[in-house]
Amino acid sequence: MAWIEGSRVEFNSTGRFSLYALGDFQIGSDSCNKKLISRIIDEIVGNERAMVAFLGDIEDNDRPSTRVLRYKTFSDRPEVLTKDGEKHLAWVDKEVIPLLLPMAKSKLGILGVLAGHHWTQLTPSMNSVQYTCGRLGALSGKKVPYMGEMSGWLEIDFVGKGKYKGKTIRKVVHMQHGAGGGQTLATALNKLERTSQGFYADAYIRGHDCKLVSAKTTVIAPGHKRGKPHLESRDIALLNIGSATRGYNLTLDAPDYVEQGMMRPTAMGWGAIHFDIRESSDETGKPILECGIKIEI
């Protein structure tokens, strides 16, 4: 389900705002690196101009096939599913909410959260991602928007205050959890580039396959200014994020699915889209505000 979530970010001075793209924490998995998660959370909380977007798979629990299996197995015993939902809700309260709450309480907070493949249906009308967003919002006093499953748009309006009052810069980010595999970095970028050909945005962010890679492309469009031909260019950011999952662990027990499939090791961690608001001038020398885009991995 694609969703459009609008966010208002106020500024009274130029400088950098950073949208941290997180996902695939897989909390609950033995392969989840909680120290890595804690480090990125500390970095975000320490930056007053940091924003957060989640691309799914915060937990490591049900996936589409197991959800279908649950419904089939207990189709005549809905109370079993209700009891399981209550148990999982208690686990989310203990393991997930305390970890994410500092980001929800940060100055700019969490702008949007997608449900990817891994989540649990707690009740007929609420899944574990919806519950997480609602609980974080209640505890932080700030809205934590649930954006539905798999994909959505995030509109960020940078609204000027003080000397920049009346100035607004809008940036549109397309978020998708991602689907499918592929062993090369080029595969991830190809999927992002194909998305950019069918869905409008200034930046495209994708998760799921844990490839940490980025690129930029540019679109040029003709226009007219004061009756004269003019070319306008727009930089497009492509970011595919990694995860907190250690694919290979030193153990004599059953290996993780990554090792079972002998998949290539992938980079852990995530990335950020930086929006640099700066003063500039047009061809006539008239002062204007610009917003450049940079990618960090």
LUMROVO-189383 format. One record per residue: residue in one letter; x, y, z of N, C-alpha, C in turn. Coordinates in Angstrom, 1 decimal. Atoms other than C-alpha are relative to their C-alpha. Layout:
residues N
   r     n.c1     n.c2     n.c3    ca.c1    ca.c2    ca.c3     c.c1     c.c2     c.c3
   a        X        Y        Z        X        Y        Z        X        Y        Z
...
This chain:
residues 297
   r     n.c1     n.c2     n.c3    ca.c1    ca.c2    ca.c3     c.c1     c.c2     c.c3
   m      0.8     -1.2      0.0      0.0      0.0      0.0      0.9      1.2      0.0
   a     -0.8     -1.3      0.1      1.6      3.3     -1.1     -0.7      1.1      0.8
   w      0.6     -1.0     -0.8      1.0      6.2      1.2      0.9      1.3     -0.2
   i     -0.7     -1.3      0.1      1.9      9.9      1.1      0.0      0.7      1.4
   e     -0.1     -0.6     -1.3      3.1     11.4      4.4      0.7      1.3     -0.1
   g     -0.6     -1.3      0.1      3.8     15.1      4.7      0.6      0.4      1.4
   s     -0.7     -0.4     -1.2      6.3     16.5      7.2      0.4      1.5     -0.1
   r     -0.4     -1.4      0.0      7.0     20.1      8.2      1.2      0.2      0.8
   v     -1.3     -0.2     -0.7     10.6     21.0      9.1      0.3      1.5      0.0
   e     -0.3     -1.4      0.0     11.2     24.6     10.2      1.5      0.3      0.1
   f     -1.4     -0.4     -0.1     14.5     26.4      9.8      0.1      1.6      0.1
   n     -0.3     -1.4     -0.1     15.8     29.9     10.7      1.4      0.4     -0.4
   s     -1.4     -0.2      0.5     19.3     29.4      9.4      0.3     -1.0     -1.1
   t     -0.3      1.0      1.0     20.8     27.7      6.4      0.9     -1.1      0.6
   g     -0.8      1.1     -0.5     22.7     24.5      6.8     -0.5     -1.4     -0.5
   r      0.3      1.4      0.4     22.3     20.7      6.6     -1.1     -0.6      0.9
   f      0.9      0.9     -0.7     19.3     18.6      7.5      0.2     -1.4     -0.6
   s     -0.3      1.4      0.4     19.8     14.8      7.4     -1.1     -0.9      0.2
   l      1.0      1.0     -0.1     17.3     12.1      6.7      0.7     -1.4      0.1
   y     -0.6      1.3     -0.1     18.6      8.8      8.1     -1.0     -1.0     -0.4
   a      0.9      1.1      0.5     17.2      5.8      6.3      0.4     -1.3      0.7
   l     -0.3      1.2     -0.8     17.0      2.8      8.6     -1.0     -1.1     -0.4
   g      0.9      1.2      0.2     15.6     -0.7      8.2      0.7     -1.3      0.2
   d     -0.6      1.3     -0.2     16.2     -4.4      8.5      0.8     -0.1      1.3
   f     -0.6      0.2     -1.3     17.1     -4.2     12.2     -0.1     -1.5      0.4
   q      0.2      1.4     -0.3     15.7     -7.8     12.5      0.2     -0.3      1.5
   i     -0.1      0.2     -1.5     15.4     -7.4     16.3     -0.7     -1.3      0.3
   g      0.5      1.3     -0.3     14.8    -10.8     17.8      0.8     -1.1     -0.6
   s     -0.8      1.0      0.6     17.2    -12.6     15.5      1.4     -0.1      0.8
   d     -1.3      0.1     -0.6     20.4    -14.0     17.0      1.1      0.7     -0.8
   s     -0.9     -0.7      0.8     22.2    -12.3     14.1     -0.1      1.5      0.1
   c      0.2     -1.5     -0.1     21.0     -8.8     15.0      1.1      0.6      0.9
   n     -1.1     -0.7     -0.7     23.9     -6.5     16.0     -0.6      1.2      0.7
   k      0.6     -1.1     -0.8     22.3     -4.4     18.7      1.0      1.2      0.3
   k     -1.0     -1.0     -0.2     25.6     -2.5     19.3      0.0      1.0     -1.2
   l      0.0     -0.9      1.2     25.5     -1.2     15.7     -1.2      0.8      0.0
   i      1.2     -0.8      0.0     21.9     -0.1     16.1      0.1      1.1      1.1
   s     -0.1     -1.0     -1.1     22.7      1.7     19.4      0.9      1.1     -0.5
   r     -0.9     -1.1      0.4     25.6      3.6     17.7     -0.7      0.9     -1.0
   i      0.7     -0.9      0.9     23.4      4.9     14.9     -1.1      0.8      0.7
   i      1.0     -0.8     -0.7     20.7      5.9     17.3      0.7      1.1      0.8
   d     -0.7     -1.0     -0.7     23.2      7.8     19.4      0.4      1.1     -0.9
   e     -0.4     -1.0      0.9     24.4      9.6     16.3     -1.2      0.9     -0.4
   i      1.2     -0.8      0.4     20.9     10.6     15.3     -0.5      0.9      1.1
   v      0.4     -0.8     -1.2     19.9     11.7     18.8      0.9      1.2      0.3
   g     -0.9     -1.1     -0.2     23.0     13.9     19.0      0.0      1.0     -1.1
   n      0.1     -0.9      1.1     22.1     15.7     15.8     -1.4      0.7      0.0
   e      1.3     -0.6     -0.1     19.3     18.3     16.2     -0.6      0.2     -1.4
   r      0.6     -0.1      1.4     18.8     18.4     12.4     -0.1     -1.4     -0.7
   a      0.1      1.3      0.6     18.4     14.7     12.0     -1.4     -0.5      0.0
   m      1.4      0.6      0.1     15.2     13.0     10.8      0.2     -1.5     -0.3
   v     -0.1      1.4      0.1     14.5      9.3     10.6     -1.2     -0.5     -0.9
   a      1.0      0.7      0.8     12.6      7.1      8.0      0.3     -1.5      0.1
   f     -0.2      1.4     -0.2     12.1      3.4      8.6     -0.6     -0.7     -1.3
   l      0.4      0.6      1.3     11.9      1.1      5.5     -0.5     -1.5      0.3
   g      0.6      1.3     -0.3     10.6     -2.0      7.3      0.9     -1.0      0.7
   d     -0.8      1.1     -0.6     11.7     -5.2      9.0      0.7      0.4      1.3
   i     -0.6     -0.4     -1.3     12.3     -3.7     12.4      0.2     -1.3      0.8
   e     -0.1      1.3     -0.8     11.6     -7.2     13.9      0.4     -1.1     -0.9
   d     -0.2      1.3      0.8     12.5    -10.7     12.8     -1.0     -1.0      0.5
   n      1.1      0.9     -0.4      9.2    -12.5     13.1     -0.7     -0.5     -1.2
   d      0.8      0.5      1.1      6.4    -13.5     10.8      0.4      0.7     -1.4
   r     -0.2     -0.4      1.4      6.9    -13.2      7.0     -1.3     -0.4     -0.7
   p      1.3      0.3      0.7      4.1    -13.4      4.3     -0.4     -1.5      0.1
   s      0.4      1.4      0.0      4.3    -17.2      4.1     -0.5     -0.6      1.3
   t      0.4      0.5     -1.3      4.1    -17.8      7.8     -1.3      0.6      0.5
   r      1.3     -0.6     -0.3      1.2    -15.4      8.2     -1.1     -0.7     -0.6
   v      1.1      0.8      0.7     -0.8    -17.3      5.6     -0.1     -1.4      0.7
   l      0.1      1.3     -0.6      0.1    -20.6      7.3     -0.7      0.1      1.4
   r      0.7     -0.2     -1.3     -1.0    -19.2     10.7     -1.6      0.1     -0.2
   y      1.4     -0.1      0.2     -4.4    -18.2      9.3     -0.7     -1.3     -0.4
   k      0.6      1.3      0.4     -4.9    -21.6      7.7      0.0     -1.0      1.1
   t     -0.1      0.9     -1.1     -3.8    -23.5     10.7     -1.1      0.2      1.1
   f      0.9     -0.4     -1.1     -6.0    -21.6     13.2     -1.3      0.7     -0.5
   s      1.2     -0.7      0.6     -8.9    -20.6     10.9     -1.2     -0.3      0.8
   d      1.1      0.3     -0.9    -11.3    -22.3     13.3      0.2      0.3      1.5
   r     -0.4     -0.3     -1.3     -9.5    -21.1     16.4      0.6      1.4      0.1
   p     -0.5     -1.3      0.0     -9.2    -17.3     16.2      0.6      0.5      1.3
   e     -0.5     -0.4     -1.3     -8.6    -17.0     19.9      1.4     -0.4      0.2
   v     -1.5      0.3     -0.1     -5.2    -18.7     19.5      0.8      1.1     -0.6
   l     -0.7     -1.1      0.7     -4.1    -16.0     17.1     -0.1      1.3      0.9
   t      0.1     -1.1     -0.9     -5.4    -13.4     19.6      1.0     -0.1      1.2
   k     -0.9      0.2     -1.1     -3.4    -14.9     22.4      1.5      0.2     -0.4
   d     -1.3     -0.2      0.6     -0.3    -15.0     20.2      0.3      1.4     -0.2
   g     -0.2     -1.4      0.2     -0.8    -11.4     19.4      0.3      0.7      1.3
   e     -0.2     -0.6     -1.3     -1.0    -10.5     23.1      1.4     -0.2      0.5
   k     -1.4      0.4     -0.4      2.3    -12.3     23.7      1.0      0.9     -0.8
   h     -0.9     -0.8      0.9      4.0    -10.5     20.8      0.0      1.4      0.4
   l      0.1     -1.4     -0.4      2.7     -7.2     21.9      0.9      0.3      1.2
   a     -0.8     -0.1     -1.2      4.3     -7.7     25.3      1.5      0.0     -0.4
   w     -1.4      0.1      0.5      7.6     -8.6     23.5      0.4      1.3     -0.6
   v     -0.3     -1.3      0.7      7.5     -5.4     21.4      0.2      1.1      1.1
   d     -0.2     -1.0     -1.1      7.0     -3.3     24.6      1.3     -0.2      0.7
   k     -1.2      0.2     -0.7     10.0     -4.9     26.1      1.3      0.2     -0.8
   e     -1.2      0.1      0.8     12.5     -5.3     23.2      0.1      1.1     -1.0
   v      0.0     -0.9      1.1     11.5     -2.8     20.5     -0.2      1.5      0.4
   i      0.4     -1.4     -0.3      9.9      0.3     22.0      1.2      0.7      0.7
   p     -1.0     -0.7     -0.7     12.7      1.2     24.5      1.2      0.3     -0.9
   l     -1.1     -0.2      0.9     15.3      0.9     21.7     -0.3      1.2     -0.9
   l      0.3     -1.0      1.0     13.5      3.2     19.2     -0.5      1.3      0.6
   l      0.6     -1.2     -0.6     12.0      5.7     21.7      0.9      1.2      0.0
   p     -0.9     -1.3      0.0     15.1      8.1     21.9     -0.1      0.7     -1.4
   m      0.1     -0.7      1.3     14.7      8.7     18.1     -1.4      0.7     -0.1
   a      1.3     -0.6      0.0     11.0      9.3     18.5     -0.1      1.3      0.8
   k     -0.1     -1.2     -0.9     11.8     11.9     21.2      0.9      1.1     -0.5
   s     -1.0     -0.9      0.5     14.5     13.6     19.2     -0.7      1.2     -0.6
   k      0.6     -1.3      0.4     13.9     17.2     17.9     -0.9     -0.2     -1.2
   l      0.8      0.2      1.2     12.7     16.2     14.4     -0.7     -1.3     -0.1
   g      0.7      1.2     -0.1     11.7     12.7     15.2      0.0     -1.0     -1.1
   i      0.2      1.0      1.1     10.6      9.8     13.0     -1.1      0.4     -0.9
   l      1.0     -0.5      0.9      8.9     11.0      9.9     -0.9     -1.0     -0.7
   g      0.8      1.0      0.6      7.6      7.7      8.6      0.5     -1.4      0.2
   v     -0.4      1.4     -0.2      7.6      4.0      9.1     -0.8     -0.9     -1.0
   l      0.6      1.0      0.8      6.9      1.3      6.5      0.0     -1.4      0.7
   a     -0.1      1.4     -0.3      6.0     -2.3      7.2      0.6     -0.8     -1.2
   g     -0.6      0.7      1.1      8.2     -4.6      5.1     -0.6     -1.4     -0.1
   h      0.5      1.4      0.1      8.0     -8.4      5.0     -0.2     -0.6      1.4
   h      0.1      0.6     -1.3      8.5     -9.2      8.7     -0.8      0.9      1.0
   w      0.8     -0.6     -1.0      5.7     -8.2     11.1     -1.1     -1.0      0.4
   t      1.0      0.9     -0.6      3.0     -9.8     13.2     -1.4      0.7      0.0
   q      1.4     -0.6     -0.1     -0.8     -9.3     12.9     -0.4     -0.2      1.5
   l      0.4      0.0     -1.4     -1.8     -8.5     16.5     -1.5     -0.2      0.2
   t      1.5      0.1     -0.1     -5.5     -8.1     16.0     -0.4      0.1     -1.5
   p      0.5     -0.1      1.4     -7.7     -8.2     12.8      0.3      1.4     -0.6
   s     -0.1     -1.3      0.5     -7.2     -4.4     12.5      1.3      0.7      0.3
   m     -1.3     -0.6     -0.4     -3.6     -3.8     13.8      1.1     -1.0     -0.1
   n     -1.2      0.8      0.0     -0.2     -5.2     13.0      1.0      0.6      1.0
   s     -0.9     -0.4     -1.0      2.9     -4.9     15.1      0.7      1.3     -0.3
   v     -0.6     -1.3      0.4      4.3     -2.0     13.1     -0.9      1.2      0.3
   q      1.0     -1.0     -0.3      1.1      0.0     13.5      0.1      0.3      1.6
   y     -0.1     -0.1     -1.5      1.3     -0.7     17.3      1.2      0.7      0.4
   t     -1.2     -0.6     -0.3      4.9      0.3     17.4      0.0      1.5     -0.2
   c      0.1     -1.5      0.3      4.2      3.7     15.7     -0.9      0.7      1.1
   g      0.9     -0.6     -0.9      1.2      4.3     18.0      0.6      0.2      1.4
   r     -0.6      0.0     -1.4      3.1      3.4     21.2      1.2      1.1      0.1
   l     -1.1     -1.0      0.0      6.2      5.5     20.2     -0.6      1.4      0.0
   g      0.6     -1.3      0.0      3.9      8.4     19.5     -0.6      0.4      1.3
   a      0.6     -0.3     -1.3      2.1      8.2     22.8      1.1      0.3      1.0
   l     -1.1     -0.2     -1.0      5.4      8.0     24.8      0.8      1.2     -0.3
   s     -0.9     -1.1      0.3      7.2     10.7     22.9     -0.8      1.3     -0.1
   g      0.8     -1.2      0.2      4.3     13.1     22.4      0.1      0.6     -1.4
   k     -0.2     -0.4      1.4      5.2     13.3     18.7     -0.6     -1.1     -0.9
   k      0.6      1.0      0.9      3.4     11.7     15.8      1.1     -0.8     -0.6
   v     -0.9      0.9      0.7      5.2      8.6     14.4     -0.9     -0.6     -1.1
   p      0.9      0.5      1.0      3.4      8.0     11.1      0.3     -1.4     -0.5
   y      0.0      1.3      0.6      2.6      4.5      9.9     -0.3      0.2     -1.5
   m      0.2     -0.3      1.4      2.9      4.5      6.1     -0.5     -1.2     -0.8
   g      0.5      1.1      0.7      1.5      1.1      5.3      1.1     -1.0     -0.4
   e     -0.9      1.1      0.3      3.2     -1.9      3.7      0.8      0.3     -1.3
   m     -0.9      0.1      1.2      6.1     -1.9      1.2      0.5      1.3     -0.6
   s     -0.5     -1.2      0.7      6.2      1.6     -0.3     -0.9      1.2      0.3
   g      0.7     -1.2     -0.2      5.2      5.2      0.0      0.9      1.2     -0.3
   w     -0.8     -1.2      0.2      6.2      8.8     -0.5      0.0      0.8      1.3
   l     -0.2     -0.9     -1.1      7.5     11.2      2.1      0.3      1.4     -0.5
   e     -0.1     -1.4      0.5      7.0     14.9      1.4      0.6      0.8      1.2
   i     -0.6     -0.8     -1.1      9.3     17.1      3.5      0.0      1.5     -0.5
   d      0.0     -1.5      0.3      8.5     20.9      3.5      0.9      0.7      1.0
   f     -0.9     -0.8     -0.8     11.4     22.9      4.8     -0.5      1.5      0.0
   v      0.8     -1.2     -0.1      9.6     26.0      6.0      0.9      1.1      0.8
   g     -0.8     -1.0     -0.6     11.6     29.2      6.7     -0.7      0.8      1.1
   k      0.4     -0.9     -1.0     11.3     31.3      9.8      1.0      1.2      0.1
   g     -0.9     -1.1     -0.2     12.8     34.6     10.9      0.2      0.7     -1.4
   k     -0.4     -0.7      1.3     14.7     36.2      7.9     -0.5     -0.8     -1.2
   y      0.4      0.8      1.2     13.5     33.3      5.7     -1.5     -0.3      0.0
   k      1.5      0.2     -0.1      9.8     33.6      6.6     -0.6      0.2     -1.4
   g      0.6      0.0      1.3      7.7     32.9      3.6      0.6     -0.9     -1.1
   k     -0.7      0.9      0.9     10.2     30.6      2.0     -0.2     -1.5      0.3
   t      0.2      1.4     -0.2      9.4     26.9      1.6      0.6     -0.8     -1.1
   i     -0.6      0.9      1.0     11.4     24.2     -0.1     -0.6     -1.4      0.2
   r      0.6      1.3     -0.2      9.7     20.9     -0.7      0.9     -1.1     -0.7
   k     -0.7      1.2      0.5     11.6     17.6     -1.2     -0.8     -1.2      0.1
   v      0.8      1.3      0.0      9.9     14.3     -2.1      0.9     -1.2      0.0
   v     -0.8      1.2     -0.1     11.4     11.0     -1.1     -0.9     -1.2     -0.2
   h      0.8      1.2      0.2     10.1      7.7     -2.4      0.7     -1.1      0.8
   m     -0.5      1.0     -0.8     10.6      4.9      0.1     -0.6     -1.4     -0.4
   q      0.5      1.3      0.2     10.3      1.2     -0.6      0.8     -1.0      0.8
   h     -0.7      1.0     -0.7     11.1     -1.8      1.5      0.9     -0.8     -0.9
   g     -0.8      0.8      0.9     12.3     -3.7     -1.5     -0.5     -1.5     -0.1
   a      0.4      1.4      0.2     11.7     -7.2     -3.0      1.0     -0.6     -0.9
   g     -0.9      0.7      0.9     13.8     -9.8     -4.8      1.4      0.0      0.5
   g     -1.3      0.1     -0.4     17.4    -10.6     -4.5      1.0      0.5     -1.0
   g     -1.1     -0.4      0.9     20.6    -10.4     -6.5      1.3      0.1      0.8
   q     -1.2      0.0     -0.7     24.2    -10.8     -5.5      0.9      1.2     -0.3
   t     -0.9     -1.1      0.3     25.7     -7.7     -7.0     -0.5      1.4      0.4
   l      0.5     -1.4     -0.4     25.6     -4.0     -6.0     -0.7      0.6     -1.1
   a      0.6     -0.6      1.1     24.6     -3.1     -9.5     -1.5     -0.4     -0.1
   t      1.4      0.5     -0.1     21.4     -5.2     -9.0     -0.9      1.0      0.8
   a      0.7     -0.9     -0.9     20.3     -2.9     -6.2     -0.2      1.4     -0.6
   l      0.1     -1.3      0.6     21.0      0.3     -8.1     -0.9     -0.1     -1.2
   n      0.9      0.2      1.2     19.2     -1.1    -11.2     -1.5      0.1      0.5
   k      1.4     -0.1     -0.5     16.1     -1.6     -9.1     -0.4      1.4      0.4
   l      0.3     -1.4     -0.4     16.3      1.9     -7.7     -0.2      0.9     -1.3
   e      0.1     -0.8      1.2     16.8      3.4    -11.2     -1.3     -0.3     -0.8
   r      1.3      0.3      0.7     13.8      1.5    -12.6     -1.1      0.6      0.8
   t      1.1     -0.6     -0.8     11.7      2.8     -9.7     -0.1      1.5     -0.4
   s      0.0     -1.5      0.3     12.8      6.4    -10.6     -0.6      0.3     -1.3
   q      0.6     -0.2      1.3     11.5      5.9    -14.1     -1.6     -0.1      0.1
   g      1.5      0.1      0.0      7.9      5.3    -12.9     -0.6      0.7      1.2
   f      0.5     -0.6     -1.2      7.6      7.1     -9.5      0.8      1.3      0.2
   y     -0.7     -1.3     -0.2      8.4     10.8     -9.1      0.5      0.2      1.4
   a     -0.6     -0.4     -1.3     10.8     11.9     -6.3      1.3      0.7     -0.2
   d     -1.3     -0.6      0.0     13.9     13.8     -5.5      1.1     -1.0      0.5
   a     -0.9      1.0     -0.5     15.4     10.8     -3.7     -0.8     -1.3      0.1
   y      0.6      1.3      0.0     14.7      7.1     -3.8      0.9     -0.9      1.0
   i     -0.6      0.8     -1.1     15.5      4.8     -0.8     -0.6     -1.4      0.0
   r      0.5      1.4      0.1     15.3      1.0     -0.8      0.8     -0.8      1.0
   g     -0.7      0.9     -0.9     16.1     -1.8      1.7     -0.1     -1.4     -0.5
   h      0.3      1.4      0.2     15.5     -5.5      2.0      1.2     -0.9     -0.4
   d     -1.0      0.9      0.4     18.5     -7.0      0.2      1.4      0.3      0.6
   c     -1.2     -0.3     -0.8     21.1     -5.4      2.5      1.2      0.4     -0.7
   k     -1.2     -0.5      0.8     23.3     -3.9     -0.2      0.1      1.5      0.4
   l     -0.2     -1.4     -0.4     24.8     -0.6      1.0      0.7      0.6     -1.2
   v     -0.6     -0.6      1.2     25.3      1.4     -2.2     -0.9      1.2     -0.3
   s      0.7     -1.2      0.4     24.4      4.8     -3.6      0.5      0.5     -1.3
   a     -0.4     -0.7      1.2     24.5      6.9     -6.7     -0.9      1.2     -0.2
   k      0.7     -1.2      0.3     23.3     10.1     -8.2     -0.3      0.0     -1.5
   t      0.3     -0.2      1.4     21.6     10.8    -11.5     -0.6      1.4     -0.2
   t      0.4     -1.4      0.2     20.5     14.1    -13.1     -1.1      0.0     -1.1
   v      1.0     -0.2      1.0     17.4     15.1    -15.0      0.0      1.5     -0.5
   i      0.0     -1.4      0.5     17.5     18.2    -17.3     -1.3      0.2     -0.7
   a      1.3     -0.4      0.6     14.3     20.0    -18.4      0.1      1.4     -0.6
   p      0.0     -1.3      0.6     13.8     22.9    -20.8     -1.0      0.9      0.7
   g      0.9     -0.9     -0.6     12.1     26.0    -19.5      0.2      1.4     -0.6
   h     -0.2     -1.4      0.4     11.8     29.8    -20.0      0.0      0.9      1.3
   k     -0.1     -1.1     -1.1     12.8     32.7    -17.7      0.1      1.3     -0.7
   r      0.0     -1.3      0.5     11.9     36.2    -18.6      0.0      0.0     -1.6
   g      0.1      0.1      1.5     11.1     35.1    -22.2      1.2     -0.6     -0.7
   k     -1.1      0.6      0.7     14.4     33.4    -22.8      0.1     -1.5      0.4
   p     -0.2      1.5     -0.3     15.2     29.6    -23.1      0.9     -0.2      1.2
   h     -0.7      0.3     -1.3     16.5     28.1    -19.9      0.0     -1.5      0.2
   l     -0.1      1.4     -0.4     17.8     24.7    -18.8      0.0     -0.1      1.5
   e      0.0      0.3     -1.4     17.0     23.4    -15.4      0.4     -1.4      0.3
   s     -0.5      1.4     -0.4     18.8     20.4    -13.8     -0.4     -0.3      1.4
   r      0.4      0.4     -1.3     17.7     18.4    -10.9      0.8     -1.3      0.4
   d     -0.7      1.2     -0.5     19.9     15.9     -9.0     -0.9     -1.0      0.7
   i      0.8      1.0     -0.6     18.3     12.6     -8.1      0.9     -0.9      0.8
   a     -0.8      0.8     -0.9     19.6     10.6     -5.1     -0.6     -1.4      0.0
   l      0.3      1.4     -0.1     19.6      6.8     -5.1      0.7     -0.6      1.2
   l     -0.7      0.6     -1.2     20.3      5.0     -1.8     -0.7     -1.4      0.3
   n      0.4      1.3     -0.4     20.1      1.3     -1.1      0.7     -0.3      1.4
   i     -0.6      0.1     -1.4     20.6      0.6      2.7      0.3     -1.4      0.3
   g     -0.4      1.3     -0.6     22.2     -2.2      4.6     -0.9     -0.4      1.1
   s      0.8      0.5     -1.1     21.1     -3.9      7.8      0.8     -0.1      1.2
   a     -0.8      0.3     -1.2     22.1     -4.9     11.3      0.2     -1.5      0.1
   t     -0.1      1.5     -0.1     22.2     -8.6     10.4      1.4     -0.5     -0.4
   r     -1.2      0.7      0.3     25.4    -10.6     10.7     -0.3     -1.3     -0.7
   g      0.4      1.2      0.8     25.1    -13.1      8.0      0.8     -1.3      0.4
   y     -0.9      1.1     -0.3     28.0    -15.3      9.2      0.4      0.1      1.5
   n     -0.3      0.1     -1.4     28.4    -16.3     12.9      0.9     -1.2      0.2
   l     -0.9      1.2     -0.3     31.1    -18.5     14.4     -0.8     -0.9      1.0
   t      0.8      0.9     -0.8     29.0    -21.4     15.7      0.0     -1.4     -0.6
   l      0.2      1.3      0.5     28.6    -25.1     15.5     -1.5     -0.4     -0.1
   d      1.5      0.2      0.1     24.8    -24.7     15.6     -0.4      0.2     -1.5
   a      0.5     -0.2      1.4     22.6    -24.4     12.5      0.3      1.5     -0.4
   p     -0.4     -1.3      0.4     23.9    -21.4     10.5     -1.3      0.8     -0.4
   d      1.0     -0.9      0.5     21.8    -18.4      9.5     -0.3     -0.3     -1.5
   y      0.4      0.3      1.3     19.9    -18.5      6.2      1.0      0.6     -1.0
   v     -1.0     -0.6      0.9     22.7    -16.3      4.6      1.1     -1.1     -0.2
   e     -1.1      1.0      0.1     25.3    -19.0      5.3     -0.6     -1.3     -0.7
   q      0.6      1.2      0.7     22.9    -21.8      4.3     -0.1      0.1     -1.5
   g      0.1     -0.2      1.5     22.5    -20.2      0.9      1.4      0.4     -0.5
   m     -1.4     -0.4      0.4     26.3    -19.4      0.8     -0.1      1.4     -0.8
   m      0.1     -1.3      0.6     25.4    -15.8      0.0      1.3      0.8      0.3
   r     -1.2     -0.9     -0.3     28.1    -13.1     -0.3     -0.2      0.8      1.2
   p      0.1     -0.9     -1.1     28.8    -11.1      2.8     -0.4      1.4     -0.5
   t      0.4     -1.3      0.4     27.2     -7.7      2.7      0.3      1.0      1.1
   a     -0.3     -1.0     -0.9     28.0     -4.4      4.3     -1.1      0.3      1.0
   m      1.0     -0.3     -1.0     26.2     -3.7      7.6      0.0      1.6      0.1
   g      0.1     -1.5     -0.2     24.9     -0.2      8.4     -1.1      0.5     -1.0
   w      1.1     -0.6      0.7     22.6      2.2      6.7      0.5      1.2     -0.8
   g     -0.4     -1.1      0.7     22.8      5.6      5.1     -0.9      1.2      0.3
   a      0.8     -1.2     -0.2     21.5      9.2      5.0      0.0      0.8     -1.3
   i      0.2     -1.0      1.1     20.2     11.7      2.5      0.2      1.4      0.7
   h     -0.3     -1.3     -0.5     21.6     15.2      3.3     -0.7      1.1     -0.9
   f      0.6     -1.1      0.8     19.6     18.3      2.3      0.7      1.3      0.5
   d     -0.8     -1.1     -0.3     21.9     21.3      2.2     -0.7      1.3     -0.5
   i      0.7     -1.2      0.3     19.9     24.6      2.4      1.0      1.1      0.0
   r     -1.0     -1.0      0.1     22.0     27.5      1.2     -0.5      1.2     -0.8
   e      0.4     -1.2      0.7     21.7     31.1      0.0      0.8      0.0     -1.4
   s     -0.7     -0.1      1.3     22.5     31.7     -3.7     -0.7      1.2     -0.7
   s      0.6     -1.0      0.8     21.4     34.0     -6.5     -0.3     -0.5     -1.4
   d      0.4      0.4      1.4     19.8     33.7     -9.9      0.9      0.8     -1.0
   e     -0.8     -0.6      1.0     21.2     35.0    -13.2      0.0      1.5      0.1
   t      0.0     -1.4     -0.1     20.2     38.5    -12.4      0.6      0.6      1.3
   g     -0.6     -0.4     -1.2     21.8     38.5     -9.0     -1.0      0.1      1.2
   k      1.0      0.0     -1.0     18.5     38.2     -7.1      0.3     -1.1      1.0
   p     -0.3      1.0     -1.0     19.0     36.3     -3.8     -1.1     -1.1      0.0
   i      0.9      1.1      0.0     17.4     32.9     -3.7      0.5     -1.1      1.0
   l     -0.4      1.1     -0.8     17.4     29.8     -1.5      0.1     -1.3     -0.9
   e     -0.2      1.2      0.7     18.7     26.5     -2.9      0.1     -1.2      1.0
   c     -0.1      1.1     -0.8     18.6     23.0     -1.5      0.7     -1.2     -0.8
   g     -0.7      1.1      0.6     21.3     20.5     -2.6     -0.2     -1.3      0.7
   i      0.2      1.3     -0.5     21.2     16.8     -2.1      1.3     -0.8      0.0
   k     -1.2      0.9     -0.1     24.1     14.6     -0.9     -0.4     -1.3      0.6
   i      0.3      1.3     -0.6     24.2     10.9      0.0      1.2     -0.4      0.8
   e     -1.0      0.6     -0.9     26.2      9.3      2.8     -0.3     -1.4      0.3
   i      0.1      1.4     -0.4     26.8      5.6      3.3      1.2     -0.4      0.9
